[in-house]
Amino acid sequence: GTVEMTGGTITKCQGENFGGGVYITSGIFTMSGGTIDNCFATYQTKDTRGGGGVTVSGAGTFNMSGNATIQNCRARMGGGVYVSRGTFNMSGGTIQNNTAEGTQINGLWGGGGVFVTGTGSFTLTGGTISNNNVSGTSATGGAISINGTPTFKCEVDKIGTGIIIENNKHISAQDQINMITGVKLAITENGSAKTL
């Protein structure tokens, strides 16, 4: 199926283990407006993953753009968005003030804004990821945490424009992007590969 969200609010929702606000395992969820706010993925088992706002798994696709906002959501991994398989495309919108919290399980924990693992794909071409937080002494990736062998692509017309990643924290320290071994990272500017 296909769901298109252009406005309104999904708020104060709770998912058991995955997807406090939205859980996508197939089909397409397109969010170009509206807000997912104050949603929570609970910790029912020791192997729970997360996705306080949105979980993308299976053959699901999540497209985020425009004025869409995911904020004030909580989970062990991916306070805002958790991607284990499937595809997350972010060309606009805001992921802000989300928190990855709780206890580390098998090295998996973090990503206040976004957590990507397994064979998931995250392509970032625009939007803002800001003021997200990881609580705990060993968690990382205040903005984005990438684990395993997913694909993370950051594509912009010009480096320094189009994407804002700022003020994300681990406790009180700045902590933006954490990439664990095996991650494939591609950064392009105007179609050409860039090395930073």
C-alpha positions in Angstrom: 0.0 0.0 0.0 0.8 3.7 -0.2 0.3 6.3 2.4 0.9 10.0 1.8 1.0 12.4 4.8 0.9 16.1 3.9 -0.2 17.5 7.2 -1.7 16.8 10.6 0.0 15.2 13.6 0.7 11.7 14.8 1.3 12.2 18.5 1.8 10.4 21.8 1.7 6.9 20.2 3.6 3.9 21.4 4.8 0.8 19.5 6.0 -2.4 21.2 9.6 -2.8 20.2 9.4 -1.0 16.8 7.8 2.1 15.3 6.3 4.2 17.9 4.5 6.4 15.4 4.8 4.5 12.0 6.0 1.0 11.1 6.7 0.3 7.4 7.5 -3.3 6.3 6.3 -3.0 2.7 4.8 -0.4 0.5 5.6 3.3 0.5 5.1 6.0 3.2 5.6 9.5 1.8 5.7 12.3 4.3 5.9 15.8 2.8 4.2 17.7 5.7 2.8 17.2 9.1 4.4 16.1 12.4 5.2 12.9 14.2 5.6 14.0 17.8 6.3 12.5 21.2 6.1 8.9 20.1 7.9 6.0 21.8 9.1 2.5 21.0 9.0 0.4 24.2 11.6 -2.2 25.3 9.7 -5.4 25.6 12.5 -7.8 24.9 16.3 -7.7 25.3 16.8 -7.7 21.5 14.4 -4.8 20.7 15.6 -2.3 18.2 13.6 0.9 18.1 12.3 3.7 15.9 10.5 6.1 18.2 9.0 8.0 15.3 9.3 5.7 12.3 10.7 2.2 11.6 11.6 1.1 8.1 12.0 -2.7 7.5 11.5 -5.4 5.0 10.7 -4.0 1.5 9.4 -0.7 2.9 10.3 2.8 1.6 10.0 6.0 3.6 10.3 9.3 1.7 10.6 12.4 3.8 10.5 15.9 2.3 9.1 19.4 2.4 8.0 20.6 5.9 7.7 17.1 7.5 8.9 17.0 11.1 9.8 14.1 13.4 10.4 15.4 16.9 10.5 14.5 20.6 10.4 10.8 20.0 12.3 8.1 21.9 13.7 4.6 21.4 16.8 2.5 22.3 18.0 2.9 18.7 16.9 5.6 16.3 14.9 8.0 18.4 13.6 9.6 15.3 14.0 6.9 12.6 15.2 3.3 12.6 16.1 1.6 9.3 17.0 -2.1 9.4 16.2 -3.0 5.8 14.3 -1.1 3.2 14.9 2.5 2.1 14.9 5.9 3.7 15.1 8.9 1.4 15.4 12.3 3.1 15.3 15.3 0.7 13.8 17.8 3.2 12.0 18.2 6.5 13.4 18.1 10.0 14.4 15.4 12.5 14.9 17.2 15.8 14.9 16.8 19.6 14.7 13.0 19.5 16.5 10.7 21.9 18.1 7.3 21.8 18.0 6.0 25.4 18.2 2.8 27.4 20.7 -0.1 27.7 23.1 -1.2 25.0 22.3 -4.6 23.6 25.0 -6.5 21.6 26.7 -3.2 20.7 23.5 -1.8 19.3 22.4 1.5 20.7 22.4 5.1 19.6 21.3 7.3 16.8 19.4 10.0 18.5 18.1 11.2 15.1 18.6 8.2 12.8 19.9 4.6 13.3 20.7 2.5 10.2 21.7 -1.1 10.3 21.5 -4.4 8.4 20.9 -3.9 4.7 19.1 -0.6 5.1 19.7 2.3 2.8 19.7 5.9 3.8 20.0 8.6 1.2 20.3 12.2 2.5 19.9 15.0 -0.1 18.3 17.7 2.0 16.7 18.7 5.3 17.8 19.2 8.9 18.9 16.8 11.6 19.4 18.8 14.8 19.3 18.9 18.6 19.0 15.1 18.9 20.6 13.3 21.8 22.0 10.0 22.9 21.7 9.3 26.7 24.2 6.9 28.2 27.9 6.4 28.6 28.7 4.2 25.6 26.1 5.2 23.0 27.1 7.2 20.0 25.7 9.1 17.0 23.8 12.0 18.3 22.5 12.7 14.8 23.1 9.4 12.9 24.5 6.0 13.9 25.3 3.5 11.2 26.0 -0.1 12.0 26.7 -3.3 10.0 26.7 -3.1 6.2 24.0 -0.6 5.2 24.5 2.1 2.5 24.6 5.7 3.5 24.6 8.3 0.7 24.9 12.0 1.2 24.2 13.8 -2.1 24.1 17.6 -2.5 24.4 20.1 -5.3 27.1 21.9 -3.3 28.9 20.9 -0.2 27.8 23.2 2.6 24.3 23.8 1.3 21.0 21.8 1.4 21.8 19.6 4.4 22.1 20.8 8.0 23.4 18.5 10.7 24.0 20.4 13.9 23.8 20.6 17.7 23.4 16.8 18.2 24.8 15.4 21.4 26.0 12.5 23.4 25.2 13.6 27.0 26.6 17.1 26.8 29.3 16.5 24.2 28.9 17.2 20.5 28.3 13.9 18.7 27.1 14.0 15.1 27.7 10.9 13.0 29.0 7.5 14.1 29.9 4.8 11.5 30.8 1.3 12.7 32.9 -1.1 10.6 31.6 -2.2 7.2 29.6 0.9 6.4 29.5 2.1 2.8 29.6 5.9 2.6 29.2 7.9 -0.6 29.3 11.7 -0.7 28.7 13.4 -4.0 28.7 17.1 -4.9 26.9 18.0 -8.2 27.1 14.3 -9.2 30.9 14.0 -8.6 32.3 11.9 -5.8 33.8 13.9 -2.9 36.3 12.9 -0.2 36.1 14.9 3.1 
